[in-house]
């Protein structure tokens, strides 16, 4: 006998089956996912920090998540363009560059700092023992940048220099060097290869400099460990939105939802992995949308225009 209860029950069973099938659909199509990050530090440090988090993602998503340490920002951009990278940790400028060049990628989250903010700064560091008090004091000296697609290590610094009236960094400085990573920029400064270095800084407890000092990576000429007071910030930009985590636009909606949920729940479900990832300096992940980086796209267009003007 068919009654209302059996109809409702049947509908519920069908809905559950459909939901289960949907979940299985993405697992069948994507038995493995690739999560790419750009090393702001040495590769072994990146592996140590990110491996527990990718293991957590594997468990939550029900598919293997492979960690890929990209050589540079361009590798992440091109990997997502080709569909070989499914989830990526971007800097703001590299994400804007990806969008500008047609990569099908959507932001879904960014970091929440320990104080609840979601931004950081680009700063110019010099050694505290140097006589330099302002950027203008460094005319004819060597500038260390990070990567052409780095937000705090190239694009914002060039924007800040332009505001100071330094429209052509290569003409103002004796040499402009791309060091390849945030850590390398600080190493170059500490070793005297460059006289001024651009880098990222959130606060005195949360920066590339602080991470390197904690690991004992910066040394004086006599081999003794350097301290925070051995460096001085001579210029700080306006706040920059923390770079996004982004997934491929063409991924199934149920997979996207599962990824967002896994990130949102990470600080509670696997606090150890999250704390390892953030060095205890982040509170969690803030829900984000691609439009949050529209202003960064305008910054990239500005820097591109500077480059074209110089080349013409």
C-alpha positions in Angstrom: 0.0 0.0 0.0 1.4 3.3 -1.1 0.7 6.1 1.4 2.0 9.6 2.1 4.6 8.4 4.5 6.1 5.9 2.0 6.2 8.6 -0.7 8.0 11.0 1.6 10.4 8.3 2.7 11.0 7.3 -0.9 11.8 10.9 -1.8 14.2 11.2 1.1 16.0 8.0 0.0 16.2 9.3 -3.5 17.6 12.7 -2.3 20.2 11.0 -0.1 21.2 8.7 -3.0 21.4 11.7 -5.3 23.6 13.5 -2.8 25.8 10.5 -2.3 26.1 10.1 -6.1 27.0 13.7 -6.4 29.7 13.4 -3.8 31.0 10.3 -5.5 31.0 12.0 -8.9 33.8 14.4 -8.0 35.7 11.7 -6.3 35.6 9.6 -9.4 36.6 12.5 -11.7 39.2 13.9 -9.3 40.7 11.0 -7.4 43.7 13.3 -6.7 44.0 17.0 -6.4 47.0 19.2 -6.6 47.5 22.1 -4.1 50.2 24.5 -5.1 52.0 27.0 -3.0 54.9 29.5 -3.7 57.8 29.2 -1.3 58.3 32.4 0.7 60.9 30.3 2.5 63.2 27.4 1.6 61.5 24.3 0.1 62.1 22.1 3.2 60.4 24.7 5.4 57.4 24.9 3.0 57.0 21.1 3.0 57.2 20.9 6.8 54.6 23.6 7.3 52.1 22.5 4.5 52.2 18.7 4.6 50.0 18.3 7.7 47.4 20.6 6.2 47.3 18.8 2.9 46.9 15.6 4.8 44.0 17.1 6.6 42.4 18.2 3.3 42.9 14.7 1.9 40.9 13.3 4.9 38.1 15.9 4.6 37.7 15.8 0.9 38.0 12.0 0.6 40.6 12.2 -2.2 44.3 12.5 -2.1 45.6 16.0 -2.1 49.2 16.4 -3.4 51.3 19.3 -2.3 53.2 21.0 -5.1 55.9 23.6 -4.2 56.0 25.8 -7.3 59.2 27.4 -8.4 57.6 30.8 -8.6 54.3 32.7 -8.9 54.3 32.2 -12.7 54.4 28.4 -12.3 51.2 28.6 -10.2 49.5 30.8 -12.7 50.3 28.6 -15.6 49.5 25.4 -13.7 46.0 26.7 -13.0 45.7 27.8 -16.6 46.5 24.3 -17.8 44.2 22.7 -15.2 47.1 20.9 -13.5 46.7 22.8 -10.3 43.3 22.6 -8.7 43.8 24.6 -5.5 46.4 27.4 -5.1 47.8 29.7 -2.5 48.2 33.0 -4.3 49.7 36.4 -3.4 47.3 39.2 -4.2 49.3 40.4 -7.3 49.8 36.9 -8.7 46.1 36.2 -8.4 45.3 39.5 -10.1 47.8 38.6 -12.9 46.1 35.2 -13.3 42.7 36.8 -13.7 44.0 39.5 -16.1 45.5 36.8 -18.3 42.3 34.7 -18.5 43.1 32.0 -16.0 39.8 30.4 -14.8 40.3 30.6 -11.1 38.1 31.8 -8.2 39.1 33.0 -4.8 37.3 31.4 -1.9 39.2 32.4 1.2 42.2 34.3 2.7 44.0 34.3 6.0 42.7 36.0 9.1 45.5 37.5 11.1 45.8 36.9 14.9 44.4 40.4 15.5 41.4 39.7 13.3 42.6 41.8 10.4 42.9 40.4 6.8 45.8 42.5 5.5 49.5 43.0 5.6 52.1 45.6 4.3 54.9 45.9 1.9 58.0 47.4 3.6 61.5 48.5 2.7 64.1 47.1 5.1 67.6 48.3 5.6 70.2 47.2 8.1 70.0 49.2 11.3 73.8 49.8 11.2 73.4 51.6 7.9 73.1 55.4 7.7 69.9 55.2 5.5 66.8 56.9 7.0 64.6 57.2 3.8 64.4 55.5 0.5 65.8 58.7 -1.2 69.0 58.2 0.8 69.6 55.0 -1.3 70.1 56.6 -4.7 72.8 54.6 -6.5 72.6 51.7 -4.1 71.3 48.1 -4.7 67.6 47.2 -4.3 66.5 43.6 -3.6 63.0 42.6 -4.8 61.4 39.2 -4.6 59.6 38.1 -7.8 58.0 40.0 -10.7 54.6 38.7 -9.6 55.1 39.3 -5.9 52.7 41.8 -4.3 54.8 43.0 -1.4 58.1 42.1 -3.1 57.7 44.0 -6.4 54.3 45.5 -7.5 53.5 47.5 -4.4 57.1 48.6 -3.9 57.2 50.0 -7.5 53.9 51.7 -6.8 55.3 53.2 -3.6 58.5 54.3 -5.3 56.4 56.0 -8.0 54.5 57.9 -5.3 57.9 59.1 -4.0 58.8 60.5 -7.4 61.1 57.5 -8.3 59.4 56.6 -11.5 62.3 54.4 -12.8 63.7 52.2 -10.1 66.4 50.8 -12.5 67.7 54.3 -13.1 67.5 55.4 -9.4 69.2 52.4 -8.0 72.6 51.1 -9.1 71.1 47.6 -9.4 67.7 46.1 -9.0 67.8 42.4 -8.2 65.0 39.8 -8.2 66.1 37.4 -5.4 63.5 34.7 -6.0 61.8 34.6 -2.6 61.0 36.7 0.5 63.7 34.8 2.5 66.3 35.3 -0.2 65.6 39.1 -0.2 66.3 39.3 3.5 69.4 37.0 3.2 70.7 39.4 0.5 70.2 42.3 2.8 71.8 40.6 5.8 74.8 39.6 3.7 75.3 43.0 2.1 74.4 41.9 -1.5 71.7 44.6 -1.5 71.4 47.8 0.6 67.6 47.8 0.8 65.1 45.0 0.5 61.3 44.9 -0.1 59.4 42.4 1.9 56.1 41.5 3.5 55.3 42.5 7.1 52.1 42.2 9.2 53.5 43.1 12.5 56.8 42.6 14.5 55.7 39.1 15.4 54.4 38.1 11.9 56.7 38.7 9.0 59.3 36.9 6.9 62.0 38.6 9.0 60.6 37.2 12.3 60.2 33.7 10.8 63.8 33.7 9.7 65.1 35.1 13.0 63.1 32.4 14.8 64.8 29.7 12.7 68.3 31.3 13.1 68.7 31.9 9.4 70.2 35.4 9.6 73.8 35.7 10.8 76.3 38.4 11.4 79.8 38.2 9.7 81.1 36.6 12.9 78.5 33.9 12.7 76.4 35.2 15.6 72.6 35.3 15.3 71.1 38.5 14.1 68.2 40.1 16.0 65.2 42.2 15.0 67.0 45.3 16.1 69.6 44.7 13.4 67.0 45.7 10.8 65.0 48.9 10.3 61.9 49.6 8.3 62.2 52.9 6.4 59.0 52.8 4.5 55.6 51.0 4.9 52.8 50.9 2.3 49.1 51.1 2.9 47.5 47.8 3.9 47.3 45.1 1.3 44.6 42.5 1.4 45.9 39.0 2.3 46.4 36.9 -0.8 43.7 34.4 -1.7 43.3 30.6 -1.8 41.7 29.9 -5.1 40.3 26.9 -6.9 39.7 26.2 -10.6 36.5 27.8 -11.8 35.6 24.6 -13.7 35.7 22.3 -10.6 32.3 20.7 -9.7 30.2 22.8 -7.3 30.1 20.1 -4.7 33.9 19.8 -4.7 34.2 23.6 -4.3 31.7 23.5 -1.4 33.7 20.7 0.2 37.0 22.6 -0.2 35.4 25.8 1.4 34.0 23.8 4.3 37.4 22.0 4.9 39.2 25.4 5.1 36.6 27.0 7.3 36.7 24.1 9.8 40.4 23.5 9.8 41.3 25.5 12.9 38.9 23.4 14.9 39.0 20.0 13.2 42.8 19.9 13.0 44.3 22.7 15.1 47.8 21.1 15.1 47.9 21.2 11.3 46.5 24.7 11.1 48.9 26.0 13.8 51.8 24.4 12.0 50.7 26.1 8.7 50.3 29.5 10.3 53.1 29.5 12.8 50.4 30.4 15.3 50.0 33.8 13.7 46.6 33.3 12.1 43.1 32.8 13.5 41.5 31.1 10.6 40.3 31.5 7.0 38.0 34.4 5.9 35.4 33.7 3.3 36.4 35.6 0.2 35.2 36.2 -3.4 37.2 37.0 -6.5 35.9 40.6 -6.6 37.8 41.3 -3.3 40.9 41.6 -5.5 39.5 44.0 -8.1 41.6 46.9 -6.6 44.7 44.7 -6.9 44.0 44.3 -10.6 44.0 48.0 -11.0 47.4 48.1 -9.2 48.8 45.5 -11.6 47.5 47.6 -14.6 49.3 50.6 -13.1 52.6 48.7 -12.7 52.3 47.3 -16.3 51.8 50.9 -17.6 55.0 52.0 -15.8 56.8 49.1 -17.4 55.5 50.0 -20.9 56.3 53.7 -20.4 59.9 52.8 -19.5 60.2 50.5 -22.6 58.8 53.1 -25.0 
